Amino acid sequence: MSATRAERLAALRVDVATDSADVTYQVLYEDWLGREAWHLAHEGLPLLVGVDPAVWPSHVARHALGGTADALLAQLADDLDCAVDAAVAPARLGTWAREHACRLPAPFAQVLEFIVRVVPGTGGRLPADDADAQAAAAERELLLGAALMLVTRFPQQCRDEHGFFDGARIADQILAKAALWFPLEPPTLGREGIAALLEQYLSR
């Protein structure tokens, strides 16, 4: 009987701490999940496993995982109906993992959850001559970026007692560290405004 997708994924995680709370590991996914697409073979598969794409070849070689990696890559490409060298949106890989009961690395799951629920709401474009509207949009984008960083690095401080991301708690964290994103002056939105902005998307 051939191995399942989840079994192959687990086999590729030799010496990989997928639940690590190390900041470097969190930042890795914050960076990669900010990109629109990943090369399936060289980026998507390693990040599904929980390995930095830069060290993926050495990870595979060191643990003699070439056959397993090739088998899962072929299965991934077949499931996603694309070539092994295709560019794939991170969210598609998250959906694939969920559909096939494959556990994502913790920071991958946390950041992807936030991006899927919140970041798509930043889509619209404002008229070029509306300076006030542009400034407000820039502040909203910065606040959402700050929220993304916080839920990546401090997820427990951003969730309520039921485990859901909470706009008010994230707003408190943003304001406590406001100098990181607003070094010249605080955001025009206060705590309630920031919380309302986040809840506008989190409650969808």
C-alpha positions as CSV (number, residue, x, y, z in Angstrom):
1,M,0.0,0.0,0.0
2,S,1.4,3.4,-1.0
3,A,2.0,6.0,1.7
4,T,-0.6,8.7,2.2
5,R,0.2,12.4,1.7
6,A,0.2,13.0,5.4
7,E,2.6,10.1,6.0
8,R,5.0,11.3,3.3
9,L,4.9,14.8,4.7
10,A,5.6,13.5,8.2
11,A,8.5,11.4,6.8
12,L,10.1,14.5,5.3
13,R,10.1,16.2,8.7
14,V,13.2,14.6,10.1
15,D,14.7,16.9,12.7
16,V,12.1,19.6,11.8
17,A,10.4,21.3,14.8
18,T,7.2,22.4,13.1
19,D,5.8,23.8,16.4
20,S,8.8,25.9,17.2
21,A,8.1,29.3,18.7
22,D,11.6,30.5,17.7
23,V,11.3,34.1,16.3
24,T,13.6,33.2,13.3
25,Y,11.2,30.5,12.3
26,Q,8.2,32.8,12.7
27,V,9.9,35.5,10.6
28,L,10.7,32.9,7.9
29,Y,6.9,32.4,7.3
30,E,6.0,36.0,7.8
31,D,8.4,36.8,4.9
32,W,7.3,33.9,2.6
33,L,3.6,34.4,3.2
34,G,3.9,38.0,2.1
35,R,4.8,36.8,-1.4
36,E,2.1,36.1,-4.0
37,A,3.4,32.8,-5.2
38,W,5.9,30.1,-4.5
39,H,7.7,27.8,-6.9
40,L,6.1,24.5,-6.0
41,A,9.2,22.3,-6.0
42,H,11.8,24.6,-4.6
43,E,9.7,26.7,-2.2
44,G,6.2,25.3,-1.7
45,L,7.2,21.8,-0.8
46,P,10.0,22.9,1.6
47,L,7.7,25.4,3.4
48,L,4.9,22.8,3.7
49,V,7.5,20.5,5.4
50,G,8.8,23.3,7.6
51,V,12.2,23.8,6.1
52,D,13.7,27.0,4.8
53,P,13.9,26.7,1.0
54,A,17.5,27.8,1.1
55,V,18.5,24.7,3.1
56,W,16.0,22.3,1.5
57,P,18.5,20.5,-0.8
58,S,20.9,19.8,2.0
59,H,18.0,18.7,4.3
60,V,16.9,16.2,1.6
61,A,20.4,14.9,0.9
62,R,21.4,14.7,4.6
63,H,18.5,12.5,5.5
64,A,18.3,10.6,2.1
65,L,14.8,11.8,1.5
66,G,15.0,12.3,-2.3
67,G,12.5,9.5,-3.1
68,T,9.9,10.6,-0.6
69,A,10.3,14.3,-1.6
70,D,9.8,13.4,-5.3
71,A,6.8,11.3,-4.5
72,L,5.0,14.0,-2.5
73,L,5.9,16.6,-5.0
74,A,4.4,14.6,-7.8
75,Q,1.3,14.0,-5.7
76,L,1.1,17.8,-4.9
77,A,1.3,18.7,-8.6
78,D,-1.3,16.2,-9.5
79,D,-3.7,17.3,-6.8
80,L,-3.2,21.0,-7.7
81,D,-3.4,20.2,-11.5
82,C,-0.2,22.0,-12.2
83,A,3.5,21.3,-13.2
84,V,6.1,20.6,-10.5
85,D,7.8,23.9,-11.4
86,A,4.6,25.9,-11.4
87,A,4.1,29.1,-9.2
88,V,1.4,28.4,-6.6
89,A,-0.3,30.8,-4.2
90,P,0.4,29.9,-0.6
91,A,-3.3,29.8,0.2
92,R,-3.7,26.9,-2.3
93,L,-1.2,24.9,-0.4
94,G,-3.0,25.7,2.9
95,T,-6.2,24.5,1.4
96,W,-4.5,21.3,0.0
97,A,-3.1,20.6,3.5
98,R,-6.5,21.0,5.1
99,E,-8.3,18.9,2.5
100,H,-5.8,16.0,3.0
101,A,-5.5,16.2,6.8
102,C,-1.9,17.3,6.6
103,R,-0.7,19.5,9.5
104,L,0.9,22.7,8.6
105,P,3.9,24.1,10.5
106,A,2.5,26.3,13.3
107,P,3.7,29.7,12.0
108,F,2.5,28.7,8.5
109,A,-1.0,28.0,9.9
110,Q,-1.1,31.1,12.1
111,V,0.0,33.6,9.5
112,L,-2.1,32.0,6.7
113,E,-5.2,32.1,8.9
114,F,-4.7,35.8,9.5
115,I,-3.9,36.6,5.8
116,V,-6.9,34.7,4.5
117,R,-9.3,36.5,6.9
118,V,-7.8,40.0,7.0
119,V,-5.4,41.0,4.3
120,P,-7.6,40.5,1.3
121,G,-9.8,43.3,2.6
122,T,-7.1,45.8,1.7
123,G,-7.7,45.4,-2.0
124,G,-9.3,48.6,-3.2
125,R,-7.6,51.5,-4.8
126,L,-8.3,55.2,-4.0
127,P,-8.4,58.1,-6.4
128,A,-4.9,59.6,-6.9
129,D,-6.0,63.1,-6.1
130,D,-7.6,62.2,-2.7
131,A,-4.7,62.8,-0.4
132,D,-6.7,62.4,2.8
133,A,-8.1,59.1,1.6
134,Q,-4.7,57.9,0.5
135,A,-3.2,58.8,3.9
136,A,-6.0,56.9,5.7
137,A,-5.5,53.9,3.4
138,A,-1.7,53.9,4.0
139,E,-2.4,54.0,7.8
140,R,-4.8,51.1,7.5
141,E,-2.3,49.1,5.5
142,L,0.4,49.8,8.1
143,L,-1.9,48.8,10.9
144,L,-2.8,45.5,9.1
145,G,0.9,44.9,8.5
146,A,1.6,45.5,12.2
147,A,-1.2,43.1,13.1
148,L,0.2,40.5,10.8
149,M,3.6,40.7,12.5
150,L,2.1,40.5,15.9
151,V,-0.1,37.4,15.3
152,T,3.0,35.8,13.8
153,R,5.3,36.4,16.7
154,F,2.9,36.8,19.6
155,P,-0.1,34.7,18.7
156,Q,-1.3,33.9,22.2
157,Q,-1.4,37.6,23.2
158,C,-3.6,38.3,20.1
159,R,-6.3,35.6,20.8
160,D,-9.3,35.7,23.1
161,E,-10.2,33.0,25.7
162,H,-11.8,30.9,22.9
163,G,-8.6,30.9,20.8
164,F,-9.8,33.4,18.1
165,F,-7.9,36.4,17.0
166,D,-9.4,39.4,18.8
167,G,-9.3,42.9,17.4
168,A,-9.1,44.7,20.8
169,R,-6.2,42.6,22.0
170,I,-4.3,43.1,18.7
171,A,-5.0,46.8,19.0
172,D,-3.5,46.9,22.5
173,Q,-0.4,45.1,21.2
174,I,-0.1,47.6,18.3
175,L,-0.3,50.6,20.6
176,A,2.1,49.2,23.1
177,K,4.7,48.9,20.3
178,A,3.5,51.8,18.2
179,A,6.9,53.4,17.9
180,L,8.0,50.5,15.7
181,W,5.5,51.4,13.0
182,F,4.7,55.1,13.8
183,P,8.0,56.6,14.9
184,L,7.0,60.2,14.3
185,E,3.5,60.3,15.7
186,P,0.9,57.8,16.8
187,P,-1.8,56.6,14.4
188,T,-4.8,58.8,13.9
189,L,-7.1,55.8,14.8
190,G,-7.3,55.2,18.5
191,R,-7.7,51.8,20.2
192,E,-11.4,51.5,19.4
193,G,-10.8,52.5,15.8
194,I,-8.0,50.0,15.3
195,A,-10.0,47.2,17.0
196,A,-13.0,48.0,14.8
197,L,-10.8,48.0,11.7
198,L,-9.5,44.6,12.5
199,E,-12.9,43.2,13.6
200,Q,-14.3,44.3,10.3
201,Y,-12.3,41.5,8.7
202,L,-11.9,39.1,11.5
203,S,-15.6,38.7,12.0
204,R,-16.3,37.7,8.4
